[in-house]
Amino acid sequence: MYSFLNDYNEIAHPAVMKTLNDLTGKRFKGYGTDEICSRVTEQVKARIGQPNADIHFFNGGTVTNLTVISHALRPHQAVIAVDSGHVATHETGAIEATGHKVITVSSPSGKLTPTLVANVLAEHNDEHSVQPKLVYISNSTEIGTVYRKHELLALREVCDKHGLLLFLDGARLASGLMSKASDLTIEDIAAVTDVFYIGGTKIGALTGEILVILNPALKSDFRYSIKQKGGLQAKGWLLAAQFEPLFNNELYFELGHHLNEMASQLALFFEEQGFEFLAPVESNQVFVILPNSLADNLLKHYQLSKIGNPTTETTCVRFCTAWSTTQQDIDKFKQVFHTLS
């Protein structure tokens, strides 16, 4: 049974595996103080054009999000996110468990806007409610949409106006940046945000994310926060080493382009069959709305995420392409689909 369930369903890209295998028999210092972490740190700084950035390596997205947010906020401060945001829906209350409320706003596009942020600020305007302080976004979003440069700049403007921090979750950053709908670069994101991370787990790494802190006010004592929240890995070099092959020869971005292209082909196929989507297909997630019977048949033959029922007669199903999805996988799916529909 082929899986379109997620974008981390294979162990790692062969180039990453080779790099890790080549480390066999070597010894390194612990907790990110080794030469590999130092080398990759400089590699990332050069790639994003930010020589003064602080770089930290994490195992996964949830621990990255909760560490950043709990470090950045005072006890009475809160996060602003869309209602579909990962910190609000898929992290088991991790942010709230650190003592910080996540204030959610409805957004059919999956994206925050200055107006939505301003509305939250208007509702939380004195000491009788939590103080919004950090704006959380992800690119691509939980429903696969991507930010344009003018949208990110507009959020930066409203954050500067009201003294807010701008944090971008980059778990699917490669897919977001390489979207045909995107005019953003990784340099743009580094220039506009206070802090963001470069996801690896969902784009060919065994596991790992690179956190990039740009705002000097957030840099102090950050390693203490990492340790306290359980994110300081003894084998820090294991995380860092995986990003060397991903950033060599732009493989990271090449893989982002590839999985988006696979999703684009699926979207075009569904569109040609007359089906609609929960959201525009702009990255590697396709949320297609199918008749219940067809969705049930597909779920018997493919591993897919059943998102919900837009109507009593239809089911929304998510197809998530991966770096390992091949053209043959897409072509075979089309053949199977026709036999089931």
N, C-alpha and C positions, 0 to 999 in steps of 0.2 A: 504494500500500500504506500504510494508516494505521498510525501508530506509537503503541503503548502502551509503548514501550521505556524511556522515562525522562520526567522532569518538566522537562527543559530543552531540549526538541527544537524550540522555536521561538525566534526571535532575542530578542524582548523584548516586554513588554506595550506597547501603543500609547502609554500615558501616559509610560512611560519613554523610548520612542523620541522622542516630542515634546519632552521635556525636553532630551535630548541634541541634537536638531536645533536647538533654540533657542539652544544654546551656540555655534553656528557663528559664526566671526568674532571671538569673544571670547578674551581672553588671561588666563591664570592663573599664579600661582606654582606651583612644583613640590613634589612629595613630601609632599602633604597639608598644606601651609602656607597654602593659599588660603582665600578667604572661603566657598566652598561647603562645604569640609570643616568649617570652623568652625561654619557655620550648621547643618549636619546633625548635628554632634556635640551641639550644644545641643538640637536637636529630639529626638534619641535619649535624652539624659539626662532630659529632661522626660517623655518617654513611659514610661520604665521607672521613674521616680521615684527616680533615683540621681544627684543633682547632682555628686557627687564621683567618679563613674566616669571611667576613662580610656577613650577611644574610639579605635580604629584601624581602618583600612580595608584589606581584603585582596582579592586577586583570586579566590581559591578556597579550598576546604575543606582540602585536604592541606597547603598551605603555612601555613595558619592553625594547624592541629593541630601540625605539627612545630615551628613557631616558639614556640607557647605552651609545649609540653611541654619542649623543649630549654632554654628560658629559665627555666622554673620549677624544674627538677630539677638536683641536683648529679650529678656523673658516676656515682656508685654507686647512684643511685635509679631507680625503675621505675614503670611505669604498671599499674594494674589495669583490665582491660576484659573484657567478655564475649567469647566466642569468635567471635561474629558481628560484633563491633564494627568500625567502619570502619578504625580505626588498626591493627587486627590482620589485616584481610582484603583491603582494597582500596587500600592506599597503598604497595605495592611495597617494604615494609620501611622506609618513610621515617622512622619513629620510631627503629627500631633503627639506621638509618644516622646518626642524631645521637648514638648511643652509649647509648641507653636501652632496656632490655628492656620488652616488653609482656607482662605476665603475664595469661594468659587463663583464664577459668573458663567452664564449660558453663552455659548458661541457655536452656532452651527458650522462655522468654518474650521473650528478647532484652534483658532488663533485669537490672541489677545489684541485689543486695539486701544489707543489712547482714550477713547470715549469710555470703554469698559473700565479701564483703570480709574478714570476720573469719577465714574459713578460709585465705585467702591470707596474712594477717598471721601466723597460727599456723605456717604452713609456711616463712615467711621471717622468722626471729626472731633472727638473729645476723649477724655480719659475713662469714660464709662464703657468703652468698647476697645478691642484690641487695635493696635496701631499698625496699619499696613506699611510695610517697609521694603519688601522684596517682591519683584515681579518675576514670576517663573514662566518660562516658555520652553517649548521643545521644537527642534527642527531636524527632521520632519516631525509633524504633530502626531498625536495618537490616532488620528483618522487619515493620516497620509498626506495632508496638505503641507505646503511649504511657505515660508515667509519670503517676501520680496524685500529688496534693499530699502525701499522707501518706507515699508512697514516697520522694519527694524529701527531705522533712523527716527521714525515718529515715536516709537516706544522709548528710545533713548532720550528724546526731547522731553517727554512727559515725566520720565524718571528724574531727569536733571531739574525740572521745574519744581518737583515736589520732594526732592531728596530721597528718591527710591533707588534701590539696587536692582540691576538687571542681570538675571541668571539664565543662561541657556543650556538646557539639557541636550547633549549631543549624542545620545545613545544611537541614533540613526543619522548622524551628521553627514556621513558620506553620501547616503541616499538623498538627503535634503539638499546638499550642495550641488549634486550632479543631476538634479531634476531639470527637465527641459523648461520648467516654469520658473526656475530660480535665476536671479541675476546676482546672487550673493557669492562671495568668495570666503575662504577661511580667514583671509587677512581682514576682510570687512567685519566678520564676527569678532575677531580679536580686537579690532579697533573700537567697537561699539559697546560691547558688553563689559560688565565688571568681573564676571567669572563665567566660564563655560567649560564643557568637556568634550573630548574627542573620543567617541565610542569605538571600541574595538571588538567587543563580544559579538556584535551583530554584523560584522563586516570582515570576518575571516580570522580573528584572533581566537585562541583557545578560551581566553577570558581576559578582560582588562579594559580600563578606561583611563584616559589621560586628562586630569584636571588642570585647567589653565587659569591662574588668578592674575588679573590685570590691575585691579584696584589696590593700591598700596595699603589702604586701611584694613583689608582683609587678610593680609599676608602674615601679620604678627601671630606667633604661637600656633600656627595652623597645624603643625605636626602634633602638637599636644591634643588638638581636637580629633585628628585622625586616630591617634592611639586610643583615646578615651572611647571613641565610637566603634572600636574594633576593626578599623580599616587599615592599620599599619601592618603590611605584609612582611613577614620575616624574609621571604624570598621575593623581595621587591624586584630583583633582577629578572625573575621569571615573567613578570608583567611587562617590564620595559622592553625586554628582548624581542617580544612579539611585534613591536611597532617598528623596529628597524626595517624588516622586509616590507612592511606595509607602506612605509614612507619612502623606501628606495624606489626610484623610477616611477613614482606616483601611483603605485599599485593600489593604495587606499582609494584613490579617486576613480581609478579604472574599474575597481570592483563595484563602487557606487553606481557608476554609469551602467554596468552590466546588469545588476539586479533591477534597476529602474527600467531598462529596456525590456527585460523579461516580463515585468509587470505591465508595461505599456502594450505589449503584444496581447496579453490576456485581456486587458481593458478594451482594446480594439475589437477583439473577437467577441466579447460579450455585447459590445455596442452594436456590432453587425447583426447579432441575434435579436436585437431590440430590447435589451435589458437596461435598467437604470442603475445608478450608483448612489450610495449613501453620501459620498463626497467626491469631488473631482479627483481623478487618479493622477497624482502629481509625483509620486515616489514609488516605493516598492510594495505598497499595500493597496489591494483592490477590494473594496467593499461593495459587492454586487448584490442586487436584490432579485431573488429568484422565486418562482412558484414553490410552495412548500414541498410538493412531491418531487420536484427536480432537485431541490436542495437536499432532501432526505436521500435520494439516490446517490448524489455526489458524495455525501458523507459516509456512505457505505464503501466507497472506492478510494477516497482520498482523506488524508488527515487535514481538516480545515477547522477554522474557528467559526462557530455559529454565534453571531452577534446579537440577534434578536429578531423580532417580527414587526416590521414596519406596519403591516396590516394583518388581518386574520388569514389572508390567503398567501402571504409572502414571507420569506425568510431572508435576512441579510447574512451573507457568508463572506468571511474574509479570506482572501488568498494573499499570502505573504511570500514573495520571492526572496531568494537568498543568493549569496555570491556563488553558490554551488549549483544553482538552477541552470540547466542547459537548454539549448535550443531544442534538443530532442525531447526534453521533459515537456516543453510547451506544445510541441507538435503532437506528442502522444496524448496529452490532455485533450486537445481539440478532437482527436479521433474518438477517444472514450466518451467525451461529452455528447457527440452526435449519436452514439449508440444508446445513450441513456435518456436523451431528450425526445 
